[in-house]
């Protein structure tokens, strides 16, 4: 099967804030896959926009191990309840 042709896009720098342990897991996963953090986030978002799961079983196992390493105990139910620590 031939490689799909590249798609030219315009990227911009953004200044988003993410939970510290979450970003550590994302960065580690991107490093394992030899892709940039931006490429990983773009892929996750594009899958989510189509209602598709961005990760298969093997990737989810890897992510579970990384979550344990970095002490990330949050799940999807935390997504709308997180608040900055006082003084942060």
N, CA, C and O atoms as a Maestro MAE file, in Angstrom:
{
 s_m_m2io_version
 :::
 2.0.0
}

f_m_ct {
 s_m_title
 :::
 protein
 m_atom[352] {
  # First column is atom index #
  i_m_mmod_type
  r_m_x_coord
  r_m_y_coord
  r_m_z_coord
  i_m_residue_number
  s_m_chain_name
  s_m_pdb_residue_name
  s_m_pdb_atom_name
  i_m_atomic_number
  :::
  1 25 0.852 -1.174 0.000 1 A "UNK " " N  " 7
  2 3 0.000 0.000 0.000 1 A "UNK " " CA " 6
  3 2 0.897 1.237 0.000 1 A "UNK " " C  " 6
  4 15 1.788 1.349 0.843 1 A "UNK " " O  " 8
  5 25 0.681 2.149 -0.914 2 A "UNK " " N  " 7
  6 3 1.535 3.341 -0.987 2 A "UNK " " CA " 6
  7 2 1.292 4.276 0.206 2 A "UNK " " C  " 6
  8 15 0.198 4.337 0.767 2 A "UNK " " O  " 8
  9 25 2.340 4.986 0.562 3 A "UNK " " N  " 7
  10 3 2.273 5.973 1.648 3 A "UNK " " CA " 6
  11 2 1.356 7.113 1.224 3 A "UNK " " C  " 6
  12 15 1.485 7.621 0.110 3 A "UNK " " O  " 8
  13 25 0.410 7.536 2.111 4 A "UNK " " N  " 7
  14 3 -0.439 8.674 1.754 4 A "UNK " " CA " 6
  15 2 0.408 9.930 1.553 4 A "UNK " " C  " 6
  16 15 1.430 10.105 2.216 4 A "UNK " " O  " 8
  17 25 -0.011 10.790 0.652 5 A "UNK " " N  " 7
  18 3 0.755 12.000 0.388 5 A "UNK " " CA " 6
  19 2 0.618 12.985 1.547 5 A "UNK " " C  " 6
  20 15 -0.431 13.053 2.187 5 A "UNK " " O  " 8
  21 25 1.675 13.746 1.816 6 A "UNK " " N  " 7
  22 3 1.636 14.720 2.910 6 A "UNK " " CA " 6
  23 2 0.607 15.817 2.646 6 A "UNK " " C  " 6
  24 15 0.276 16.115 1.499 6 A "UNK " " O  " 8
  25 25 0.113 16.406 3.722 7 A "UNK " " N  " 7
  26 3 -0.851 17.506 3.642 7 A "UNK " " CA " 6
  27 2 -0.172 18.748 4.218 7 A "UNK " " C  " 6
  28 15 0.252 18.747 5.373 7 A "UNK " " O  " 8
  29 25 -0.072 19.790 3.425 8 A "UNK " " N  " 7
  30 3 0.539 21.033 3.898 8 A "UNK " " CA " 6
  31 2 -0.448 21.759 4.809 8 A "UNK " " C  " 6
  32 15 -1.601 21.981 4.437 8 A "UNK " " O  " 8
  33 25 0.013 22.126 6.004 9 A "UNK " " N  " 7
  34 3 -0.820 22.856 6.958 9 A "UNK " " CA " 6
  35 2 -0.040 24.039 7.510 9 A "UNK " " C  " 6
  36 15 1.184 24.091 7.396 9 A "UNK " " O  " 8
  37 25 -0.745 24.982 8.104 10 A "UNK " " N  " 7
  38 3 -0.109 26.101 8.785 10 A "UNK " " CA " 6
  39 2 -0.266 25.883 10.275 10 A "UNK " " C  " 6
  40 15 -1.386 25.816 10.781 10 A "UNK " " O  " 8
  41 25 0.843 25.772 10.980 11 A "UNK " " N  " 7
  42 3 0.803 25.570 12.422 11 A "UNK " " CA " 6
  43 2 1.133 26.874 13.124 11 A "UNK " " C  " 6
  44 15 1.874 27.706 12.600 11 A "UNK " " O  " 8
  45 25 0.571 27.044 14.322 12 A "UNK " " N  " 7
  46 3 0.863 28.221 15.136 12 A "UNK " " CA " 6
  47 2 1.339 27.760 16.506 12 A "UNK " " C  " 6
  48 15 0.998 26.668 16.961 12 A "UNK " " O  " 8
  49 25 2.125 28.599 17.150 13 A "UNK " " N  " 7
  50 3 2.563 28.334 18.512 13 A "UNK " " CA " 6
  51 2 1.419 28.686 19.455 13 A "UNK " " C  " 6
  52 15 0.746 29.702 19.275 13 A "UNK " " O  " 8
  53 25 1.203 27.844 20.457 14 A "UNK " " N  " 7
  54 3 0.122 28.100 21.399 14 A "UNK " " CA " 6
  55 2 0.660 28.000 22.819 14 A "UNK " " C  " 6
  56 15 1.691 27.371 23.055 14 A "UNK " " O  " 8
  57 25 -0.017 28.602 23.732 15 A "UNK " " N  " 7
  58 3 0.415 28.597 25.119 15 A "UNK " " CA " 6
  59 2 -0.621 27.970 26.025 15 A "UNK " " C  " 6
  60 15 -1.148 28.642 26.912 15 A "UNK " " O  " 8
  61 25 -0.926 26.694 25.825 16 A "UNK " " N  " 7
  62 3 -1.925 26.041 26.664 16 A "UNK " " CA " 6
  63 2 -1.279 25.553 27.963 16 A "UNK " " C  " 6
  64 15 -0.087 25.251 28.009 16 A "UNK " " O  " 8
  65 25 -2.092 25.486 29.004 17 A "UNK " " N  " 7
  66 3 -1.633 24.955 30.288 17 A "UNK " " CA " 6
  67 2 -2.311 23.607 30.499 17 A "UNK " " C  " 6
  68 15 -3.519 23.469 30.312 17 A "UNK " " O  " 8
  69 25 -1.506 22.609 30.893 18 A "UNK " " N  " 7
  70 3 -2.028 21.274 31.155 18 A "UNK " " CA " 6
  71 2 -1.543 20.796 32.517 18 A "UNK " " C  " 6
  72 15 -0.529 21.273 33.025 18 A "UNK " " O  " 8
  73 25 -2.260 19.868 33.095 19 A "UNK " " N  " 7
  74 3 -1.879 19.280 34.377 19 A "UNK " " CA " 6
  75 2 -0.484 18.668 34.241 19 A "UNK " " C  " 6
  76 15 -0.179 18.008 33.247 19 A "UNK " " O  " 8
  77 25 0.346 18.891 35.236 20 A "UNK " " N  " 7
  78 3 1.768 18.546 35.175 20 A "UNK " " CA " 6
  79 2 2.026 17.069 34.869 20 A "UNK " " C  " 6
  80 15 2.831 16.755 33.992 20 A "UNK " " O  " 8
  81 25 1.357 16.166 35.578 21 A "UNK " " N  " 7
  82 3 1.598 14.729 35.354 21 A "UNK " " CA " 6
  83 2 1.056 14.286 34.005 21 A "UNK " " C  " 6
  84 15 1.613 13.388 33.374 21 A "UNK " " O  " 8
  85 25 -0.033 14.914 33.558 22 A "UNK " " N  " 7
  86 3 -0.606 14.596 32.252 22 A "UNK " " CA " 6
  87 2 0.380 14.931 31.141 22 A "UNK " " C  " 6
  88 15 0.571 14.146 30.212 22 A "UNK " " O  " 8
  89 25 1.000 16.092 31.243 23 A "UNK " " N  " 7
  90 3 1.957 16.483 30.205 23 A "UNK " " CA " 6
  91 2 3.180 15.571 30.226 23 A "UNK " " C  " 6
  92 15 3.746 15.276 29.174 23 A "UNK " " O  " 8
  93 25 3.592 15.124 31.402 24 A "UNK " " N  " 7
  94 3 4.727 14.192 31.488 24 A "UNK " " CA " 6
  95 2 4.413 12.885 30.769 24 A "UNK " " C  " 6
  96 15 5.256 12.352 30.046 24 A "UNK " " O  " 8
  97 25 3.203 12.368 30.966 25 A "UNK " " N  " 7
  98 3 2.799 11.128 30.286 25 A "UNK " " CA " 6
  99 2 2.728 11.347 28.782 25 A "UNK " " C  " 6
  100 15 3.211 10.518 28.011 25 A "UNK " " O  " 8
  101 25 2.130 12.458 28.358 26 A "UNK " " N  " 7
  102 3 2.042 12.742 26.927 26 A "UNK " " CA " 6
  103 2 3.419 12.882 26.291 26 A "UNK " " C  " 6
  104 15 3.663 12.337 25.215 26 A "UNK " " O  " 8
  105 25 4.315 13.605 26.947 27 A "UNK " " N  " 7
  106 3 5.664 13.789 26.403 27 A "UNK " " CA " 6
  107 2 6.410 12.465 26.326 27 A "UNK " " C  " 6
  108 15 7.098 12.198 25.341 27 A "UNK " " O  " 8
  109 25 6.281 11.638 27.352 28 A "UNK " " N  " 7
  110 3 6.951 10.341 27.353 28 A "UNK " " CA " 6
  111 2 6.393 9.444 26.253 28 A "UNK " " C  " 6
  112 15 7.152 8.754 25.572 28 A "UNK " " O  " 8
  113 25 5.086 9.450 26.076 29 A "UNK " " N  " 7
  114 3 4.479 8.622 25.031 29 A "UNK " " CA " 6
  115 2 4.924 9.091 23.648 29 A "UNK " " C  " 6
  116 15 5.249 8.276 22.785 29 A "UNK " " O  " 8
  117 25 4.936 10.407 23.442 30 A "UNK " " N  " 7
  118 3 5.395 10.949 22.159 30 A "UNK " " CA " 6
  119 2 6.844 10.546 21.903 30 A "UNK " " C  " 6
  120 15 7.200 10.171 20.786 30 A "UNK " " O  " 8
  121 25 7.667 10.624 22.928 31 A "UNK " " N  " 7
  122 3 9.080 10.238 22.793 31 A "UNK " " CA " 6
  123 2 9.201 8.767 22.411 31 A "UNK " " C  " 6
  124 15 10.003 8.421 21.544 31 A "UNK " " O  " 8
  125 25 8.427 7.907 23.039 32 A "UNK " " N  " 7
  126 3 8.452 6.480 22.702 32 A "UNK " " CA " 6
  127 2 8.048 6.229 21.250 32 A "UNK " " C  " 6
  128 15 8.569 5.321 20.603 32 A "UNK " " O  " 8
  129 25 7.129 7.028 20.748 33 A "UNK " " N  " 7
  130 3 6.652 6.884 19.369 33 A "UNK " " CA " 6
  131 2 7.497 7.668 18.375 33 A "UNK " " C  " 6
  132 15 7.253 7.624 17.169 33 A "UNK " " O  " 8
  133 25 8.491 8.386 18.890 34 A "UNK " " N  " 7
  134 3 9.394 9.196 18.065 34 A "UNK " " CA " 6
  135 2 8.634 10.229 17.236 34 A "UNK " " C  " 6
  136 15 8.893 10.420 16.047 34 A "UNK " " O  " 8
  137 25 7.679 10.895 17.910 35 A "UNK " " N  " 7
  138 3 6.931 11.988 17.289 35 A "UNK " " CA " 6
  139 2 6.963 13.177 18.240 35 A "UNK " " C  " 6
  140 15 7.314 13.032 19.411 35 A "UNK " " O  " 8
  141 25 6.601 14.339 17.743 36 A "UNK " " N  " 7
  142 3 6.564 15.512 18.609 36 A "UNK " " CA " 6
  143 2 5.301 15.486 19.463 36 A "UNK " " C  " 6
  144 15 4.326 14.808 19.139 36 A "UNK " " O  " 8
  145 25 5.341 16.231 20.544 37 A "UNK " " N  " 7
  146 3 4.159 16.374 21.384 37 A "UNK " " CA " 6
  147 2 3.022 16.991 20.576 37 A "UNK " " C  " 6
  148 15 1.872 16.571 20.713 37 A "UNK " " O  " 8
  149 25 3.321 17.969 19.746 38 A "UNK " " N  " 7
  150 3 2.299 18.588 18.906 38 A "UNK " " CA " 6
  151 2 1.642 17.599 17.967 38 A "UNK " " C  " 6
  152 15 0.422 17.611 17.804 38 A "UNK " " O  " 8
  153 25 2.450 16.732 17.339 39 A "UNK " " N  " 7
  154 3 1.888 15.714 16.440 39 A "UNK " " CA " 6
  155 2 0.968 14.760 17.205 39 A "UNK " " C  " 6
  156 15 -0.081 14.363 16.699 39 A "UNK " " O  " 8
  157 25 1.365 14.398 18.419 40 A "UNK " " N  " 7
  158 3 0.542 13.508 19.242 40 A "UNK " " CA " 6
  159 2 -0.792 14.164 19.565 40 A "UNK " " C  " 6
  160 15 -1.843 13.544 19.404 40 A "UNK " " O  " 8
  161 25 -0.758 15.412 20.019 41 A "UNK " " N  " 7
  162 3 -1.985 16.117 20.382 41 A "UNK " " CA " 6
  163 2 -2.880 16.302 19.154 41 A "UNK " " C  " 6
  164 15 -4.094 16.116 19.242 41 A "UNK " " O  " 8
  165 25 -2.294 16.663 18.017 42 A "UNK " " N  " 7
  166 3 -3.093 16.790 16.789 42 A "UNK " " CA " 6
  167 2 -3.802 15.480 16.466 42 A "UNK " " C  " 6
  168 15 -4.988 15.484 16.134 42 A "UNK " " O  " 8
  169 25 -3.093 14.370 16.559 43 A "UNK " " N  " 7
  170 3 -3.693 13.067 16.272 43 A "UNK " " CA " 6
  171 2 -4.819 12.720 17.223 43 A "UNK " " C  " 6
  172 15 -5.858 12.212 16.802 43 A "UNK " " O  " 8
  173 25 -4.616 12.994 18.520 44 A "UNK " " N  " 7
  174 3 -5.658 12.721 19.518 44 A "UNK " " CA " 6
  175 2 -6.909 13.537 19.209 44 A "UNK " " C  " 6
  176 15 -8.021 13.008 19.216 44 A "UNK " " O  " 8
  177 25 -6.724 14.820 18.939 45 A "UNK " " N  " 7
  178 3 -7.859 15.712 18.682 45 A "UNK " " CA " 6
  179 2 -8.587 15.320 17.398 45 A "UNK " " C  " 6
  180 15 -9.817 15.272 17.383 45 A "UNK " " O  " 8
  181 25 -7.853 15.039 16.325 46 A "UNK " " N  " 7
  182 3 -8.505 14.653 15.067 46 A "UNK " " CA " 6
  183 2 -9.309 13.368 15.237 46 A "UNK " " C  " 6
  184 15 -10.403 13.251 14.685 46 A "UNK " " O  " 8
  185 25 -8.784 12.400 15.996 47 A "UNK " " N  " 7
  186 3 -9.554 11.185 16.275 47 A "UNK " " CA " 6
  187 2 -10.802 11.518 17.092 47 A "UNK " " C  " 6
  188 15 -11.893 11.038 16.784 47 A "UNK " " O  " 8
  189 25 -10.643 12.335 18.127 48 A "UNK " " N  " 7
  190 3 -11.780 12.686 18.991 48 A "UNK " " CA " 6
  191 2 -12.873 13.410 18.206 48 A "UNK " " C  " 6
  192 15 -14.059 13.167 18.425 48 A "UNK " " O  " 8
  193 25 -12.479 14.296 17.297 49 A "UNK " " N  " 7
  194 3 -13.459 15.027 16.497 49 A "UNK " " CA " 6
  195 2 -14.326 14.093 15.656 49 A "UNK " " C  " 6
  196 15 -15.453 14.440 15.301 49 A "UNK " " O  " 8
  197 25 -13.801 12.911 15.337 50 A "UNK " " N  " 7
  198 3 -14.568 11.942 14.548 50 A "UNK " " CA " 6
  199 2 -15.187 10.852 15.419 50 A "UNK " " C  " 6
  200 15 -15.768 9.897 14.905 50 A "UNK " " O  " 8
  201 25 -15.062 10.997 16.735 51 A "UNK " " N  " 7
  202 3 -15.620 9.994 17.646 51 A "UNK " " CA " 6
  203 2 -14.852 8.691 17.631 51 A "UNK " " C  " 6
  204 15 -15.391 7.645 17.992 51 A "UNK " " O  " 8
  205 25 -13.589 8.743 17.214 52 A "UNK " " N  " 7
  206 3 -12.753 7.555 17.146 52 A "UNK " " CA " 6
  207 2 -11.776 7.520 18.312 52 A "UNK " " C  " 6
  208 15 -11.326 8.563 18.787 52 A "UNK " " O  " 8
  209 25 -11.454 6.328 18.764 53 A "UNK " " N  " 7
  210 3 -10.463 6.174 19.822 53 A "UNK " " CA " 6
  211 2 -9.075 6.410 19.229 53 A "UNK " " C  " 6
  212 15 -8.742 5.816 18.203 53 A "UNK " " O  " 8
  213 25 -8.265 7.258 19.847 54 A "UNK " " N  " 7
  214 3 -6.946 7.551 19.295 54 A "UNK " " CA " 6
  215 2 -5.907 6.470 19.572 54 A "UNK " " C  " 6
  216 15 -4.853 6.450 18.936 54 A "UNK " " O  " 8
  217 25 -6.192 5.563 20.519 55 A "UNK " " N  " 7
  218 3 -5.198 4.567 20.919 55 A "UNK " " CA " 6
  219 2 -5.781 3.168 20.895 55 A "UNK " " C  " 6
  220 15 -6.931 2.948 21.274 55 A "UNK " " O  " 8
  221 25 -4.962 2.224 20.441 56 A "UNK " " N  " 7
  222 3 -5.334 0.826 20.471 56 A "UNK " " CA " 6
  223 2 -4.909 0.193 21.786 56 A "UNK " " C  " 6
  224 15 -4.354 0.869 22.653 56 A "UNK " " O  " 8
  225 25 -5.166 -1.103 21.940 57 A "UNK " " N  " 7
  226 3 -4.858 -1.801 23.197 57 A "UNK " " CA " 6
  227 2 -3.388 -1.716 23.615 57 A "UNK " " C  " 6
  228 15 -3.098 -1.501 24.792 57 A "UNK " " O  " 8
  229 25 -2.473 -1.879 22.684 58 A "UNK " " N  " 7
  230 3 -1.046 -1.831 23.021 58 A "UNK " " CA " 6
  231 2 -0.643 -0.441 23.521 58 A "UNK " " C  " 6
  232 15 0.084 -0.318 24.507 58 A "UNK " " O  " 8
  233 25 -1.115 0.591 22.844 59 A "UNK " " N  " 7
  234 3 -0.808 1.960 23.263 59 A "UNK " " CA " 6
  235 2 -1.408 2.245 24.638 59 A "UNK " " C  " 6
  236 15 -0.773 2.899 25.465 59 A "UNK " " O  " 8
  237 25 -2.625 1.762 24.890 60 A "UNK " " N  " 7
  238 3 -3.258 1.980 26.186 60 A "UNK " " CA " 6
  239 2 -2.484 1.297 27.313 60 A "UNK " " C  " 6
  240 15 -2.413 1.825 28.423 60 A "UNK " " O  " 8
  241 25 -1.910 0.137 27.039 61 A "UNK " " N  " 7
  242 3 -1.070 -0.537 28.040 61 A "UNK " " CA " 6
  243 2 0.164 0.303 28.338 61 A "UNK " " C  " 6
  244 15 0.551 0.458 29.496 61 A "UNK " " O  " 8
  245 25 0.774 0.839 27.303 62 A "UNK " " N  " 7
  246 3 1.948 1.698 27.481 62 A "UNK " " CA " 6
  247 2 1.583 2.933 28.285 62 A "UNK " " C  " 6
  248 15 2.318 3.327 29.191 62 A "UNK " " O  " 8
  249 25 0.464 3.540 27.961 63 A "UNK " " N  " 7
  250 3 0.008 4.739 28.668 63 A "UNK " " CA " 6
  251 2 -0.272 4.405 30.131 63 A "UNK " " C  " 6
  252 15 0.058 5.202 31.010 63 A "UNK " " O  " 8
  253 25 -0.863 3.266 30.411 64 A "UNK " " N  " 7
  254 3 -1.129 2.863 31.803 64 A "UNK " " CA " 6
  255 2 0.183 2.751 32.587 64 A "UNK " " C  " 6
  256 15 0.257 3.169 33.742 64 A "UNK " " O  " 8
  257 25 1.210 2.190 31.955 65 A "UNK " " N  " 7
  258 3 2.517 2.095 32.628 65 A "UNK " " CA " 6
  259 2 3.098 3.478 32.877 65 A "UNK " " C  " 6
  260 15 3.634 3.740 33.954 65 A "UNK " " O  " 8
  261 25 2.997 4.365 31.891 66 A "UNK " " N  " 7
  262 3 3.511 5.727 32.057 66 A "UNK " " CA " 6
  263 2 2.728 6.478 33.136 66 A "UNK " " C  " 6
  264 15 3.317 7.236 33.906 66 A "UNK " " O  " 8
  265 25 1.420 6.279 33.199 67 A "UNK " " N  " 7
  266 3 0.621 6.912 34.244 67 A "UNK " " CA " 6
  267 2 1.090 6.459 35.626 67 A "UNK " " C  " 6
  268 15 1.157 7.264 36.554 67 A "UNK " " O  " 8
  269 25 1.412 5.180 35.762 68 A "UNK " " N  " 7
  270 3 1.899 4.674 37.043 68 A "UNK " " CA " 6
  271 2 3.260 5.279 37.383 68 A "UNK " " C  " 6
  272 15 3.509 5.654 38.529 68 A "UNK " " O  " 8
  273 25 4.129 5.373 36.395 69 A "UNK " " N  " 7
  274 3 5.466 5.938 36.609 69 A "UNK " " CA " 6
  275 2 5.369 7.381 37.089 69 A "UNK " " C  " 6
  276 15 6.082 7.775 38.012 69 A "UNK " " O  " 8
  277 25 4.499 8.167 36.475 70 A "UNK " " N  " 7
  278 3 4.395 9.586 36.786 70 A "UNK " " CA " 6
  279 2 3.313 9.917 37.822 70 A "UNK " " C  " 6
  280 15 3.055 11.088 38.101 70 A "UNK " " O  " 8
  281 25 2.687 8.890 38.385 71 A "UNK " " N  " 7
  282 3 1.692 9.104 39.435 71 A "UNK " " CA " 6
  283 2 0.432 9.800 38.962 71 A "UNK " " C  " 6
  284 15 -0.210 10.513 39.733 71 A "UNK " " O  " 8
  285 25 0.067 9.602 37.696 72 A "UNK " " N  " 7
  286 3 -1.143 10.215 37.151 72 A "UNK " " CA " 6
  287 2 -2.338 9.336 37.492 72 A "UNK " " C  " 6
  288 15 -2.536 8.279 36.892 72 A "UNK " " O  " 8
  289 25 -3.133 9.783 38.461 73 A "UNK " " N  " 7
  290 3 -4.286 9.008 38.914 73 A "UNK " " CA " 6
  291 2 -5.609 9.605 38.439 73 A "UNK " " C  " 6
  292 15 -6.673 9.214 38.919 73 A "UNK " " O  " 8
  293 25 -5.551 10.534 37.513 74 A "UNK " " N  " 7
  294 3 -6.760 11.156 36.978 74 A "UNK " " CA " 6
  295 2 -7.337 10.311 35.844 74 A "UNK " " C  " 6
  296 15 -6.606 9.626 35.129 74 A "UNK " " O  " 8
  297 25 -8.647 10.370 35.696 75 A "UNK " " N  " 7
  298 3 -9.301 9.728 34.557 75 A "UNK " " CA " 6
  299 2 -10.259 10.742 33.922 75 A "UNK " " C  " 6
  300 15 -10.287 11.908 34.315 75 A "UNK " " O  " 8
  301 25 -11.029 10.294 32.954 76 A "UNK " " N  " 7
  302 3 -11.905 11.204 32.213 76 A "UNK " " CA " 6
  303 2 -12.898 11.927 33.122 76 A "UNK " " C  " 6
  304 15 -13.314 13.043 32.813 76 A "UNK " " O  " 8
  305 25 -13.277 11.311 34.225 77 A "UNK " " N  " 7
  306 3 -14.246 11.958 35.117 77 A "UNK " " CA " 6
  307 2 -13.676 13.218 35.774 77 A "UNK " " C  " 6
  308 15 -14.432 14.038 36.295 77 A "UNK " " O  " 8
  309 25 -12.365 13.375 35.754 78 A "UNK " " N  " 7
  310 3 -11.726 14.558 36.349 78 A "UNK " " CA " 6
  311 2 -11.685 15.749 35.392 78 A "UNK " " C  " 6
  312 15 -11.343 16.858 35.801 78 A "UNK " " O  " 8
  313 25 -12.026 15.531 34.136 79 A "UNK " " N  " 7
  314 3 -11.770 16.548 33.105 79 A "UNK " " CA " 6
  315 2 -12.430 17.902 33.345 79 A "UNK " " C  " 6
  316 15 -11.879 18.920 32.927 79 A "UNK " " O  " 8
  317 25 -13.563 17.951 33.989 80 A "UNK " " N  " 7
  318 3 -14.238 19.236 34.208 80 A "UNK " " CA " 6
  319 2 -14.218 19.649 35.676 80 A "UNK " " C  " 6
  320 15 -14.917 20.579 36.076 80 A "UNK " " O  " 8
  321 25 -13.401 18.941 36.485 81 A "UNK " " N  " 7
  322 3 -13.354 19.241 37.911 81 A "UNK " " CA " 6
  323 2 -11.992 19.749 38.369 81 A "UNK " " C  " 6
  324 15 -11.840 20.113 39.535 81 A "UNK " " O  " 8
  325 25 -11.010 19.784 37.495 82 A "UNK " " N  " 7
  326 3 -9.671 20.191 37.908 82 A "UNK " " CA " 6
  327 2 -9.610 21.699 38.107 82 A "UNK " " C  " 6
  328 15 -10.127 22.467 37.295 82 A "UNK " " O  " 8
  329 25 -8.985 22.103 39.174 83 A "UNK " " N  " 7
  330 3 -8.766 23.511 39.503 83 A "UNK " " CA " 6
  331 2 -7.302 23.694 39.886 83 A "UNK " " C  " 6
  332 15 -6.681 22.777 40.423 83 A "UNK " " O  " 8
  333 25 -6.756 24.859 39.618 84 A "UNK " " N  " 7
  334 3 -5.382 25.138 40.020 84 A "UNK " " CA " 6
  335 2 -5.275 25.137 41.540 84 A "UNK " " C  " 6
  336 15 -6.191 25.571 42.239 84 A "UNK " " O  " 8
  337 25 -4.140 24.640 42.046 85 A "UNK " " N  " 7
  338 3 -3.878 24.699 43.480 85 A "UNK " " CA " 6
  339 2 -3.750 26.160 43.867 85 A "UNK " " C  " 6
  340 15 -3.269 26.968 43.072 85 A "UNK " " O  " 8
  341 25 -4.169 26.511 45.069 86 A "UNK " " N  " 7
  342 3 -3.993 27.901 45.515 86 A "UNK " " CA " 6
  343 2 -2.505 28.290 45.454 86 A "UNK " " C  " 6
  344 15 -1.628 27.527 45.860 86 A "UNK " " O  " 8
  345 25 -2.256 29.482 44.942 87 A "UNK " " N  " 7
  346 3 -0.898 29.963 44.837 87 A "UNK " " CA " 6
  347 2 -0.137 29.447 43.631 87 A "UNK " " C  " 6
  348 15 1.035 29.777 43.450 87 A "UNK " " O  " 8
  349 25 -0.793 28.635 42.798 88 A "UNK " " N  " 7
  350 3 -0.106 28.077 41.623 88 A "UNK " " CA " 6
  351 2 -0.242 28.992 40.429 88 A "UNK " " C  " 6
  352 15 0.272 28.685 39.354 88 A "UNK " " O  " 8
  :::
 }
 m_bond[351] {
  # First column is bond index #
  i_m_from
  i_m_to
  i_m_order
  :::
  1 1 2 1
  2 2 3 1
  3 3 4 2
  4 3 5 1
  5 5 6 1
  6 6 7 1
  7 7 8 2
  8 7 9 1
  9 9 10 1
  10 10 11 1
  11 11 12 2
  12 11 13 1
  13 13 14 1
  14 14 15 1
  15 15 16 2
  16 15 17 1
  17 17 18 1
  18 18 19 1
  19 19 20 2
  20 19 21 1
  21 21 22 1
  22 22 23 1
  23 23 24 2
  24 23 25 1
  25 25 26 1
  26 26 27 1
  27 27 28 2
  28 27 29 1
  29 29 30 1
  30 30 31 1
  31 31 32 2
  32 31 33 1
  33 33 34 1
  34 34 35 1
  35 35 36 2
  36 35 37 1
  37 37 38 1
  38 38 39 1
  39 39 40 2
  40 39 41 1
  41 41 42 1
  42 42 43 1
  43 43 44 2
  44 43 45 1
  45 45 46 1
  46 46 47 1
  47 47 48 2
  48 47 49 1
  49 49 50 1
  50 50 51 1
  51 51 52 2
  52 51 53 1
  53 53 54 1
  54 54 55 1
  55 55 56 2
  56 55 57 1
  57 57 58 1
  58 58 59 1
  59 59 60 2
  60 59 61 1
  61 61 62 1
  62 62 63 1
  63 63 64 2
  64 63 65 1
  65 65 66 1
  66 66 67 1
  67 67 68 2
  68 67 69 1
  69 69 70 1
  70 70 71 1
  71 71 72 2
  72 71 73 1
  73 73 74 1
  74 74 75 1
  75 75 76 2
  76 75 77 1
  77 77 78 1
  78 78 79 1
  79 79 80 2
  80 79 81 1
  81 81 82 1
  82 82 83 1
  83 83 84 2
  84 83 85 1
  85 85 86 1
  86 86 87 1
  87 87 88 2
  88 87 89 1
  89 89 90 1
  90 90 91 1
  91 91 92 2
  92 91 93 1
  93 93 94 1
  94 94 95 1
  95 95 96 2
  96 95 97 1
  97 97 98 1
  98 98 99 1
  99 99 100 2
  100 99 101 1
  101 101 102 1
  102 102 103 1
  103 103 104 2
  104 103 105 1
  105 105 106 1
  106 106 107 1
  107 107 108 2
  108 107 109 1
  109 109 110 1
  110 110 111 1
  111 111 112 2
  112 111 113 1
  113 113 114 1
  114 114 115 1
  115 115 116 2
  116 115 117 1
  117 117 118 1
  118 118 119 1
  119 119 120 2
  120 119 121 1
  121 121 122 1
  122 122 123 1
  123 123 124 2
  124 123 125 1
  125 125 126 1
  126 126 127 1
  127 127 128 2
  128 127 129 1
  129 129 130 1
  130 130 131 1
  131 131 132 2
  132 131 133 1
  133 133 134 1
  134 134 135 1
  135 135 136 2
  136 135 137 1
  137 137 138 1
  138 138 139 1
  139 139 140 2
  140 139 141 1
  141 141 142 1
  142 142 143 1
  143 143 144 2
  144 143 145 1
  145 145 146 1
  146 146 147 1
  147 147 148 2
  148 147 149 1
  149 149 150 1
  150 150 151 1
  151 151 152 2
  152 151 153 1
  153 153 154 1
  154 154 155 1
  155 155 156 2
  156 155 157 1
  157 157 158 1
  158 158 159 1
  159 159 160 2
  160 159 161 1
  161 161 162 1
  162 162 163 1
  163 163 164 2
  164 163 165 1
  165 165 166 1
  166 166 167 1
  167 167 168 2
  168 167 169 1
  169 169 170 1
  170 170 171 1
  171 171 172 2
  172 171 173 1
  173 173 174 1
  174 174 175 1
  175 175 176 2
  176 175 177 1
  177 177 178 1
  178 178 179 1
  179 179 180 2
  180 179 181 1
  181 181 182 1
  182 182 183 1
  183 183 184 2
  184 183 185 1
  185 185 186 1
  186 186 187 1
  187 187 188 2
  188 187 189 1
  189 189 190 1
  190 190 191 1
  191 191 192 2
  192 191 193 1
  193 193 194 1
  194 194 195 1
  195 195 196 2
  196 195 197 1
  197 197 198 1
  198 198 199 1
  199 199 200 2
  200 199 201 1
  201 201 202 1
  202 202 203 1
  203 203 204 2
  204 203 205 1
  205 205 206 1
  206 206 207 1
  207 207 208 2
  208 207 209 1
  209 209 210 1
  210 210 211 1
  211 211 212 2
  212 211 213 1
  213 213 214 1
  214 214 215 1
  215 215 216 2
  216 215 217 1
  217 217 218 1
  218 218 219 1
  219 219 220 2
  220 219 221 1
  221 221 222 1
  222 222 223 1
  223 223 224 2
  224 223 225 1
  225 225 226 1
  226 226 227 1
  227 227 228 2
  228 227 229 1
  229 229 230 1
  230 230 231 1
  231 231 232 2
  232 231 233 1
  233 233 234 1
  234 234 235 1
  235 235 236 2
  236 235 237 1
  237 237 238 1
  238 238 239 1
  239 239 240 2
  240 239 241 1
  241 241 242 1
  242 242 243 1
  243 243 244 2
  244 243 245 1
  245 245 246 1
  246 246 247 1
  247 247 248 2
  248 247 249 1
  249 249 250 1
  250 250 251 1
  251 251 252 2
  252 251 253 1
  253 253 254 1
  254 254 255 1
  255 255 256 2
  256 255 257 1
  257 257 258 1
  258 258 259 1
  259 259 260 2
  260 259 261 1
  261 261 262 1
  262 262 263 1
  263 263 264 2
  264 263 265 1
  265 265 266 1
  266 266 267 1
  267 267 268 2
  268 267 269 1
  269 269 270 1
  270 270 271 1
  271 271 272 2
  272 271 273 1
  273 273 274 1
  274 274 275 1
  275 275 276 2
  276 275 277 1
  277 277 278 1
  278 278 279 1
  279 279 280 2
  280 279 281 1
  281 281 282 1
  282 282 283 1
  283 283 284 2
  284 283 285 1
  285 285 286 1
  286 286 287 1
  287 287 288 2
  288 287 289 1
  289 289 290 1
  290 290 291 1
  291 291 292 2
  292 291 293 1
  293 293 294 1
  294 294 295 1
  295 295 296 2
  296 295 297 1
  297 297 298 1
  298 298 299 1
  299 299 300 2
  300 299 301 1
  301 301 302 1
  302 302 303 1
  303 303 304 2
  304 303 305 1
  305 305 306 1
  306 306 307 1
  307 307 308 2
  308 307 309 1
  309 309 310 1
  310 310 311 1
  311 311 312 2
  312 311 313 1
  313 313 314 1
  314 314 315 1
  315 315 316 2
  316 315 317 1
  317 317 318 1
  318 318 319 1
  319 319 320 2
  320 319 321 1
  321 321 322 1
  322 322 323 1
  323 323 324 2
  324 323 325 1
  325 325 326 1
  326 326 327 1
  327 327 328 2
  328 327 329 1
  329 329 330 1
  330 330 331 1
  331 331 332 2
  332 331 333 1
  333 333 334 1
  334 334 335 1
  335 335 336 2
  336 335 337 1
  337 337 338 1
  338 338 339 1
  339 339 340 2
  340 339 341 1
  341 341 342 1
  342 342 343 1
  343 343 344 2
  344 343 345 1
  345 345 346 1
  346 346 347 1
  347 347 348 2
  348 347 349 1
  349 349 350 1
  350 350 351 1
  351 351 352 2
  :::
 }
}
